[in-house]
Amino acid sequence: MTFTLLPLLAIYELVGILGFALYVTNYSLLTTRCLSSDCVAYFSINLAAASCVLMGLMASFNLASALLQMFWVAMSIIGIGLR
């Protein structure tokens, strides 16, 4: 059973790393003014990043990180809804 669980955990970690990459890319685009914080794309990328990191936490759970990601998911959904 342990051997079948390892690839699944590795996938969760890769998804979490993808979330990190989305966060960094989104912030870089915002900082270089390639993306506005008032557009739906900004909130959509944040939503995707937070969702990926939240899924990545399934491999190594941390309550504080999970709560932070849930906050970003909620704020991103609100931001998309307001636009």
N, C-alpha and C positions, 0 to 999 in steps of 0.2 A: 504494500500500500504506500509506503514511503516513496518508492521510486516513481509511482504515477503522480504523486503530489508535487514533486520537485519541478517538473516542467511547467505546471500550472503556476507555481509561485514565481518562477522566472518570468513568465508572461506578465503577471501582475507588476513585477518590478519594472519591466520594460515599459509598460503602460504608464507607470508613475514617472519614469524618466522622460517619456514623451510629454507628459503634463508639465514637467519642469522646462522642457524645451519650448513649449507653447507659451509659458509665462515669460520666459526670457525674451523670446521673439516679440511677443506683444508689447512688453515694456520697451524694448529697443525701437520698435516701430513708433511707439508713442513719443519717446525721447527725441528721435530724429525727425519728428513731425511728418512721418509717412502715414500716420494714422491719427485720427482725432479721437479724443475720449468721448466725443458726443455721437459717434456713429455706432450702428448696430454691430459692425464687425469687431470692434473693440470688446464689447460685452460677450459676443459669441465666442471669441477666442478665449476670453477669461473663463467662460462657462465650460468650454472643452478642456482647458487646462486644469481647472479645479476638479472636474469629473474624473480626469485621468489620474491625478494625484490621489484622489479619494479611492479610486479603484486600486492604485498601487499600495495604499495603506493596508489592503487586505493581506499582503504578504508579511507586513511588519506593522501591526496596528499601534497607533499613538493617538490617544484621545484628544489632546490639544490640537494636533495637526488635523484630525478629522473634523473637529468643530470649526476650525478656521476654513477648511475647504467647503464645508456646508454653508458657512456664511457667504463665501465667494459665489457659490452656486446660486443661493437665494438672491444676492444683490445683482448678479448677472441677469437672472430671469426678470427681476424688477426693472433693471435698466433696459432690457430688450423690450419689455412690455410698454415702457414709457416712450419708446421711440417708434 
